[in-house]
Amino acid sequence: MSNFAEDAPLESRYLTQEFYDELIAWRDASKDLSRAEDIKLQHECAQLLYHEARLLDNRRFEDWLSLYSEECLYWAPAEPLADPREQVNIMFDDRRRLVDRIVRLETGFAHNQEPNRRMRRLVTNIEAWEDDAGLNRRVLANEKVYEHRTNRQMVDYVVGLDYWLVREGGQWKIKVKKAQLINSLDGIELPTFL
């Protein structure tokens, strides 16, 4: 655990203006997606999403983070077409912030996690596309997240997922995960997606 946190960078070196510009262009490209046709590609991407959900459900956070690229972003905007530079985000976490969350969850200092929340994720409606060069993939899916805390009512979230996958070290890694809660404009308790 300590090596995990010690190896994390102290600041983000990649959340630059260019990164934000790419992020907005990627967000806008979803408007023009045609029907996903490649069944093999969809199956491969589904396996990654199912694996990610299982790792999170089983609280294997370090293994979960290994699915992400070195320059990654976990983004939960308040509004679907938000620009993170100008609007509020529920989450906007680069690798450093994700490491901080994981360390906090595993140290016992996340008091709203005591006792640990039990979570289960159902991932469905997976569609996937690959760019012409085979360097990037886009994956859309829906997710239902059930969260239970002792002596509390079960909470469930419905989330639209949008992934940007990149090739890194011969494997597909998550560069951006955008999680759009359908009730993001309501007064919600901060969701624990990790």
Backbone as CSV, one residue per row, in Angstrom:
resi,resn,N_x,N_y,N_z,CA_x,CA_y,CA_z,C_x,C_y,C_z
1,MET,0.820,-1.199,0.000,0.000,0.000,0.000,0.858,1.255,0.000
2,SER,1.886,1.312,0.860,2.667,2.544,0.953,3.411,2.822,-0.343
3,ASN,3.954,1.788,-1.005,4.634,2.023,-2.279,3.684,2.573,-3.318
4,PHE,2.452,2.079,-3.285,1.436,2.543,-4.223,1.273,4.060,-4.122
5,ALA,1.092,4.579,-2.937,0.902,6.011,-2.741,2.185,6.784,-2.984
6,GLU,3.315,6.235,-2.587,4.596,6.929,-2.749,4.982,7.065,-4.216
7,ASP,4.562,6.127,-5.041,4.913,6.163,-6.462,4.053,7.133,-7.271
8,ALA,2.989,7.629,-6.686,2.082,8.534,-7.406,2.711,9.917,-7.540
9,PRO,2.506,10.564,-8.688,3.037,11.920,-8.844,2.345,12.880,-7.885
10,LEU,3.047,13.931,-7.501,2.486,14.903,-6.569,1.575,15.912,-7.246
11,GLU,1.703,16.049,-8.547,0.848,16.987,-9.268,0.571,16.443,-10.658
12,SER,-0.449,16.982,-11.274,-0.780,16.547,-12.623,0.065,17.323,-13.614
13,ARG,0.774,16.599,-14.448,1.610,17.239,-15.468,0.920,17.237,-16.830
14,TYR,-0.262,16.621,-16.888,-0.901,16.456,-18.192,-2.237,17.161,-18.325
15,LEU,-2.799,17.714,-17.274,-4.056,18.456,-17.412,-3.740,19.856,-17.941
16,THR,-3.373,19.874,-19.196,-2.976,21.108,-19.869,-4.136,21.625,-20.720
17,GLN,-3.946,22.779,-21.308,-4.963,23.317,-22.213,-5.215,22.359,-23.376
18,GLU,-4.159,21.728,-23.869,-4.307,20.769,-24.974,-5.156,19.573,-24.545
19,PHE,-4.945,19.094,-23.305,-5.732,17.976,-22.802,-7.207,18.361,-22.731
20,TYR,-7.489,19.545,-22.201,-8.881,20.010,-22.118,-9.498,20.140,-23.514
21,ASP,-8.732,20.662,-24.459,-9.252,20.801,-25.827,-9.572,19.433,-26.426
22,GLU,-8.677,18.451,-26.221,-8.930,17.080,-26.688,-10.161,16.487,-26.016
23,LEU,-10.300,16.751,-24.724,-11.421,16.225,-23.964,-12.749,16.745,-24.508
24,ILE,-12.813,18.026,-24.804,-14.045,18.619,-25.325,-14.326,18.093,-26.732
25,ALA,-13.295,17.954,-27.558,-13.492,17.391,-28.903,-13.990,15.949,-28.809
26,TRP,-13.427,15.171,-27.897,-13.864,13.782,-27.679,-15.320,13.763,-27.213
27,ARG,-15.667,14.633,-26.251,-17.048,14.703,-25.761,-18.009,14.998,-26.905
28,ASP,-17.673,15.967,-27.740,-18.558,16.381,-28.825,-18.688,15.335,-29.927
29,ALA,-17.666,14.492,-30.089,-17.700,13.481,-31.152,-18.790,12.444,-30.920
30,SER,-19.281,12.318,-29.706,-20.309,11.311,-29.431,-21.619,11.622,-30.139
31,LYS,-21.810,12.869,-30.533,-23.047,13.258,-31.218,-23.162,12.616,-32.596
32,ASP,-22.019,12.278,-33.202,-22.001,11.790,-34.580,-21.700,10.294,-34.699
33,LEU,-21.824,9.555,-33.627,-21.512,8.135,-33.687,-22.601,7.379,-34.451
34,SER,-22.168,6.545,-35.367,-23.115,5.707,-36.098,-23.371,4.439,-35.277
35,ARG,-24.169,3.564,-35.827,-24.468,2.306,-35.154,-23.182,1.481,-35.010
36,ALA,-22.959,0.924,-33.827,-21.783,0.080,-33.596,-22.007,-1.263,-34.276
37,GLU,-21.095,-1.646,-35.151,-21.273,-2.849,-35.964,-20.340,-4.001,-35.595
38,ASP,-19.178,-3.698,-35.007,-18.145,-4.703,-34.798,-18.425,-5.491,-33.506
39,ILE,-18.980,-6.677,-33.643,-19.374,-7.497,-32.500,-18.156,-7.929,-31.689
40,LYS,-17.063,-8.290,-32.367,-15.846,-8.712,-31.659,-15.301,-7.562,-30.813
41,LEU,-15.272,-6.371,-31.376,-14.803,-5.190,-30.647,-15.693,-4.925,-29.432
42,GLN,-17.005,-5.016,-29.617,-17.918,-4.802,-28.494,-17.697,-5.838,-27.400
43,HIS,-17.470,-7.089,-27.789,-17.225,-8.139,-26.806,-15.943,-7.858,-26.012
44,GLU,-14.863,-7.490,-26.701,-13.597,-7.168,-26.023,-13.786,-6.037,-25.016
45,CYS,-14.468,-4.995,-25.449,-14.677,-3.840,-24.578,-15.605,-4.188,-23.415
46,ALA,-16.603,-5.022,-23.675,-17.508,-5.455,-22.600,-16.728,-6.194,-21.520
47,GLN,-15.790,-7.047,-21.925,-14.999,-7.785,-20.949,-14.198,-6.838,-20.058
48,LEU,-13.667,-5.769,-20.632,-12.939,-4.771,-19.838,-13.874,-4.092,-18.839
49,LEU,-15.060,-3.696,-19.281,-16.008,-3.023,-18.388,-16.510,-3.955,-17.286
50,TYR,-16.758,-5.217,-17.626,-17.187,-6.181,-16.615,-16.080,-6.401,-15.573
51,HIS,-14.848,-6.491,-16.064,-13.698,-6.680,-15.171,-13.549,-5.474,-14.245
52,GLU,-13.689,-4.281,-14.803,-13.597,-3.073,-13.989,-14.664,-3.085,-12.887
53,ALA,-15.888,-3.428,-13.235,-16.984,-3.461,-12.258,-16.696,-4.476,-11.151
54,ARG,-16.183,-5.632,-11.520,-15.888,-6.665,-10.509,-14.784,-6.204,-9.564
55,LEU,-13.738,-5.585,-10.103,-12.660,-5.090,-9.245,-13.190,-4.056,-8.252
56,LEU,-14.034,-3.156,-8.716,-14.596,-2.149,-7.813,-15.520,-2.780,-6.779
57,ASP,-16.374,-3.689,-7.209,-17.288,-4.351,-6.276,-16.539,-5.105,-5.184
58,ASN,-15.377,-5.633,-5.524,-14.577,-6.401,-4.568,-13.521,-5.551,-3.866
59,ARG,-13.594,-4.232,-4.040,-12.694,-3.274,-3.384,-11.225,-3.536,-3.699
60,ARG,-10.949,-3.964,-4.905,-9.565,-4.172,-5.354,-9.134,-2.917,-6.120
61,PHE,-8.958,-1.848,-5.366,-8.786,-0.526,-5.949,-7.469,-0.358,-6.709
62,GLU,-6.381,-0.901,-6.184,-5.101,-0.776,-6.891,-5.152,-1.521,-8.225
63,ASP,-5.754,-2.707,-8.218,-5.914,-3.463,-9.470,-6.809,-2.687,-10.431
64,TRP,-7.850,-2.055,-9.888,-8.750,-1.243,-10.711,-7.978,-0.114,-11.371
65,LEU,-7.146,0.595,-10.604,-6.408,1.722,-11.168,-5.415,1.261,-12.235
66,SER,-4.971,0.018,-12.170,-4.048,-0.487,-13.194,-4.717,-0.599,-14.559
67,LEU,-6.058,-0.529,-14.606,-6.774,-0.534,-15.888,-6.687,0.826,-16.585
68,TYR,-6.225,1.836,-15.873,-6.198,3.208,-16.380,-4.821,3.565,-16.921
69,SER,-4.800,4.433,-17.930,-3.537,4.893,-18.492,-2.830,5.788,-17.481
70,GLU,-1.573,6.037,-17.718,-0.808,6.905,-16.821,-1.386,8.324,-16.807
71,GLU,-1.898,8.765,-17.923,-2.506,10.096,-18.018,-4.014,9.917,-18.168
72,CYS,-4.679,9.707,-17.046,-6.096,9.353,-17.074,-6.948,10.411,-16.386
73,LEU,-8.256,10.263,-16.602,-9.215,11.172,-15.994,-10.498,10.407,-15.705
74,TYR,-11.017,10.578,-14.500,-12.332,10.065,-14.121,-13.207,11.294,-13.947
75,TRP,-14.215,11.424,-14.809,-14.982,12.655,-14.892,-16.465,12.361,-14.696
76,ALA,-17.072,13.001,-13.716,-18.517,12.927,-13.502,-19.047,14.354,-13.540
77,PRO,-19.450,14.818,-14.732,-19.944,16.193,-14.842,-21.341,16.332,-14.246
78,ALA,-21.666,17.536,-13.852,-23.024,17.791,-13.362,-24.010,17.818,-14.525
79,GLU,-23.551,18.264,-15.693,-24.401,18.315,-16.886,-23.714,17.587,-18.031
80,PRO,-24.468,16.918,-18.898,-23.874,16.088,-19.956,-22.891,16.816,-20.867
81,LEU,-23.180,18.038,-21.258,-22.313,18.746,-22.185,-21.457,19.791,-21.487
82,ALA,-21.155,19.545,-20.238,-20.367,20.494,-19.449,-18.945,20.611,-19.987
83,ASP,-18.394,21.793,-19.850,-16.972,22.028,-20.074,-16.364,22.112,-18.676
84,PRO,-15.467,21.190,-18.320,-14.964,21.134,-16.941,-14.208,22.390,-16.517
85,ARG,-13.817,23.215,-17.472,-13.136,24.465,-17.134,-14.124,25.541,-16.702
86,GLU,-15.412,25.345,-17.031,-16.387,26.409,-16.808,-17.571,26.003,-15.941
87,GLN,-17.798,24.705,-15.760,-18.952,24.256,-14.994,-18.542,23.320,-13.857
88,VAL,-19.459,23.173,-12.939,-19.223,22.327,-11.775,-19.188,20.858,-12.186
89,ASN,-18.318,20.110,-11.552,-18.220,18.671,-11.761,-18.436,17.967,-10.436
90,ILE,-19.072,16.828,-10.475,-19.209,16.013,-9.273,-17.850,15.401,-8.951
91,MET,-17.152,14.946,-9.993,-15.786,14.439,-9.865,-15.017,14.868,-11.103
92,PHE,-13.768,15.200,-10.914,-12.863,15.494,-12.020,-11.482,15.123,-11.515
93,ASP,-11.191,13.817,-11.562,-10.008,13.276,-10.898,-8.980,12.754,-11.886
94,ASP,-7.788,13.323,-11.810,-6.661,12.776,-12.566,-6.059,11.636,-11.742
95,ARG,-4.962,11.059,-12.203,-4.372,9.904,-11.516,-4.040,10.233,-10.060
96,ARG,-3.474,11.402,-9.813,-3.098,11.765,-8.443,-4.320,11.763,-7.521
97,ARG,-5.421,12.333,-7.978,-6.636,12.380,-7.154,-7.225,10.975,-6.958
98,LEU,-7.120,10.128,-7.973,-7.609,8.756,-7.818,-6.787,8.005,-6.773
99,VAL,-5.471,8.194,-6.797,-4.628,7.575,-5.771,-5.028,8.101,-4.395
100,ASP,-5.253,9.406,-4.278,-5.693,9.979,-2.992,-6.975,9.322,-2.505
101,ARG,-7.943,9.132,-3.399,-9.214,8.496,-3.016,-8.984,7.072,-2.516
102,ILE,-8.162,6.329,-3.247,-7.902,4.942,-2.875,-7.224,4.873,-1.512
103,VAL,-6.214,5.687,-1.305,-5.514,5.689,-0.021,-6.490,6.035,1.099
104,ARG,-7.327,7.029,0.881,-8.305,7.433,1.890,-9.271,6.285,2.216
105,LEU,-9.725,5.584,1.178,-10.651,4.469,1.398,-9.995,3.319,2.156
106,GLU,-8.703,3.136,1.959,-8.026,1.992,2.566,-7.407,2.296,3.925
107,THR,-7.377,3.554,4.346,-6.754,3.898,5.629,-7.724,3.887,6.794
108,GLY,-9.023,3.925,6.520,-9.991,3.999,7.601,-10.364,5.426,7.960
109,PHE,-9.796,6.412,7.257,-10.115,7.811,7.531,-11.309,8.311,6.730
110,ALA,-11.858,7.476,5.899,-13.077,7.836,5.172,-14.245,7.427,6.066
111,HIS,-14.598,8.290,6.997,-15.574,7.929,8.026,-16.951,7.603,7.445
112,ASN,-17.294,8.202,6.305,-18.586,7.864,5.710,-18.566,6.481,5.071
113,GLN,-17.421,5.815,5.118,-17.297,4.460,4.593,-17.281,3.407,5.696
114,GLU,-17.445,3.803,6.927,-17.408,2.864,8.044,-18.819,2.539,8.510
115,PRO,-19.255,1.310,8.486,-18.546,0.201,7.847,-18.558,0.365,6.325
116,ASN,-17.677,-0.384,5.680,-17.563,-0.270,4.226,-18.907,-0.444,3.539
117,ARG,-19.097,0.350,2.528,-20.311,0.202,1.722,-20.175,-1.054,0.866
118,ARG,-21.271,-1.733,0.703,-21.300,-2.883,-0.204,-21.893,-2.396,-1.503
119,MET,-21.234,-2.727,-2.590,-21.682,-2.222,-3.881,-21.725,-3.343,-4.904
120,ARG,-22.667,-3.207,-5.834,-22.754,-4.089,-6.985,-23.118,-3.247,-8.184
121,ARG,-22.453,-3.558,-9.293,-22.659,-2.818,-10.526,-23.191,-3.744,-11.604
122,LEU,-24.170,-3.270,-12.336,-24.686,-3.980,-13.502,-24.370,-3.120,-14.715
123,VAL,-23.600,-3.659,-15.641,-23.183,-2.922,-16.829,-23.918,-3.503,-18.035
124,THR,-24.477,-2.632,-18.863,-25.295,-3.094,-19.982,-25.225,-2.101,-21.145
125,ASN,-25.890,-2.434,-22.255,-26.006,-1.586,-23.448,-24.645,-1.108,-23.948
126,ILE,-23.703,-2.020,-24.059,-22.333,-1.662,-24.435,-22.219,-1.561,-25.947
127,GLU,-21.709,-0.423,-26.394,-21.393,-0.195,-27.807,-19.948,0.272,-27.886
128,ALA,-19.243,-0.098,-28.974,-17.832,0.262,-29.083,-17.455,0.578,-30.519
129,TRP,-16.523,1.526,-30.659,-15.996,1.944,-31.950,-14.488,2.091,-31.821
130,GLU,-13.791,1.838,-32.913,-12.336,2.020,-32.941,-12.015,3.002,-34.047
131,ASP,-11.018,3.872,-33.833,-10.654,4.814,-34.884,-9.932,4.086,-36.018
132,ASP,-9.775,4.765,-37.144,-9.207,4.125,-38.329,-7.792,3.612,-38.114
133,ALA,-7.033,4.288,-37.260,-5.654,3.877,-37.009,-5.561,2.764,-35.965
134,GLY,-6.670,2.443,-35.305,-6.663,1.410,-34.277,-5.958,1.832,-32.997
135,LEU,-5.850,3.137,-32.771,-5.136,3.652,-31.603,-6.054,4.070,-30.465
136,ASN,-7.302,4.336,-30.774,-8.259,4.789,-29.778,-9.562,4.016,-29.934
137,ARG,-10.226,3.804,-28.825,-11.552,3.191,-28.836,-12.492,4.066,-28.023
138,ARG,-13.731,4.059,-28.437,-14.783,4.745,-27.693,-15.788,3.690,-27.284
139,VAL,-16.182,3.697,-26.016,-17.126,2.711,-25.511,-18.212,3.456,-24.743
140,LEU,-19.455,3.188,-25.114,-20.607,3.725,-24.390,-21.316,2.568,-23.701
141,ALA,-21.829,2.816,-22.513,-22.551,1.775,-21.768,-23.461,2.445,-20.753
142,ASN,-24.334,1.652,-20.183,-25.158,2.089,-19.056,-24.772,1.248,-17.857
143,GLU,-24.939,1.842,-16.685,-24.581,1.138,-15.464,-25.609,1.451,-14.380
144,LYS,-25.987,0.429,-13.658,-26.831,0.589,-12.470,-25.948,0.205,-11.297
145,VAL,-25.796,1.118,-10.354,-24.933,0.884,-9.202,-25.804,0.827,-7.958
146,TYR,-25.697,-0.278,-7.233,-26.415,-0.442,-5.977,-25.408,-0.278,-4.842
147,GLU,-25.777,0.546,-3.869,-24.886,0.814,-2.746,-25.655,0.593,-1.440
148,HIS,-25.070,-0.206,-0.558,-25.718,-0.480,0.729,-24.765,-0.154,1.876
149,ARG,-25.304,0.546,2.869,-24.575,0.792,4.108,-25.426,0.259,5.245
150,THR,-24.790,-0.290,6.256,-25.501,-0.833,7.405,-26.434,0.221,7.996
151,ASN,-27.653,-0.201,8.305,-28.674,0.664,8.904,-29.051,1.857,8.027
152,ARG,-28.857,1.728,6.740,-29.234,2.778,5.805,-30.052,2.174,4.681
153,GLN,-30.855,2.997,4.073,-31.623,2.542,2.913,-30.677,2.312,1.738
154,MET,-30.976,1.301,0.941,-30.192,1.045,-0.264,-30.290,2.244,-1.192
155,VAL,-29.159,2.626,-1.778,-29.118,3.724,-2.734,-28.761,3.135,-4.086
156,ASP,-29.422,3.587,-5.122,-29.028,3.128,-6.447,-28.866,4.329,-7.372
157,TYR,-27.915,4.176,-8.275,-27.582,5.209,-9.237,-27.730,4.628,-10.641
158,VAL,-28.194,5.445,-11.553,-28.208,5.072,-12.964,-27.219,6.008,-13.653
159,VAL,-26.282,5.391,-14.372,-25.158,6.145,-14.915,-24.973,5.816,-16.389
160,GLY,-24.791,6.847,-17.198,-24.356,6.663,-18.572,-22.839,6.746,-18.592
161,LEU,-22.197,5.716,-19.117,-20.737,5.667,-19.142,-20.222,5.959,-20.546
162,ASP,-19.131,6.676,-20.604,-18.478,7.009,-21.866,-16.976,6.866,-21.629
163,TYR,-16.353,5.924,-22.329,-14.933,5.635,-22.138,-14.129,6.034,-23.370
164,TRP,-12.935,6.508,-23.119,-11.931,6.722,-24.156,-10.783,5.786,-23.804
165,LEU,-10.568,4.779,-24.641,-9.504,3.804,-24.419,-8.342,4.091,-25.352
166,VAL,-7.115,3.885,-24.843,-5.898,4.071,-25.634,-5.004,2.847,-25.455
167,ARG,-4.149,2.613,-26.448,-3.158,1.543,-26.369,-1.982,2.034,-25.533
168,GLU,-1.620,1.245,-24.527,-0.493,1.595,-23.670,0.165,0.300,-23.228
169,GLY,1.435,0.133,-23.568,2.141,-1.094,-23.176,1.526,-2.348,-23.759
170,GLY,0.960,-2.255,-24.968,0.367,-3.415,-25.619,-1.015,-3.783,-25.117
171,GLN,-1.588,-2.971,-24.225,-2.920,-3.252,-23.692,-3.808,-2.030,-23.863
172,TRP,-5.111,-2.272,-23.865,-6.066,-1.176,-23.871,-6.227,-0.664,-22.447
173,LYS,-6.047,0.635,-22.293,-6.171,1.283,-20.986,-7.217,2.385,-21.078
174,ILE,-7.802,2.705,-19.946,-8.812,3.757,-19.878,-8.112,5.101,-19.738
175,LYS,-8.283,5.953,-20.730,-7.728,7.310,-20.661,-8.732,8.238,-19.974
176,VAL,-9.992,8.138,-20.377,-11.049,8.949,-19.770,-12.252,8.056,-19.508
177,LYS,-12.796,8.200,-18.314,-14.087,7.594,-18.001,-15.001,8.738,-17.587
178,LYS,-16.043,8.923,-18.369,-17.045,9.939,-18.048,-18.272,9.209,-17.521
179,ALA,-18.668,9.542,-16.300,-19.815,8.914,-15.656,-20.895,9.968,-15.469
180,GLN,-21.964,9.860,-16.258,-23.041,10.843,-16.216,-24.225,10.287,-15.444
181,LEU,-24.409,10.775,-14.212,-25.577,10.381,-13.407,-26.810,11.023,-14.017
182,ILE,-27.881,10.246,-14.154,-29.082,10.843,-14.754,-29.740,11.845,-13.817
183,ASN,-29.471,11.736,-12.524,-30.053,12.692,-11.571,-28.990,13.659,-11.037
184,SER,-28.004,13.958,-11.854,-26.867,14.771,-11.408,-27.238,16.187,-10.995
185,LEU,-28.378,16.670,-11.430,-28.776,18.032,-11.059,-29.617,18.068,-9.789
186,ASP,-29.959,16.904,-9.247,-30.686,16.835,-7.979,-29.699,16.955,-6.824
187,GLY,-30.222,17.195,-5.649,-29.387,17.167,-4.456,-29.078,15.735,-4.118
188,ILE,-27.876,15.289,-4.419,-27.507,13.885,-4.187,-26.364,13.812,-3.204
189,GLU,-26.340,12.724,-2.437,-25.184,12.443,-1.604,-24.028,12.107,-2.543
190,LEU,-22.850,12.556,-2.201,-21.698,12.303,-3.063,-21.580,10.801,-3.321
191,PRO,-21.687,10.387,-4.566,-21.625,8.951,-4.857,-20.240,8.402,-4.620
192,THR,-20.175,7.143,-4.226,-18.905,6.464,-4.021,-18.735,5.469,-5.145
193,PHE,-18.207,5.921,-6.258,-18.021,4.998,-7.372,-16.776,4.145,-7.189
194,LEU,-15.905,4.549,-6.284,-14.725,3.724,-5.998,-15.042,2.814,-4.849
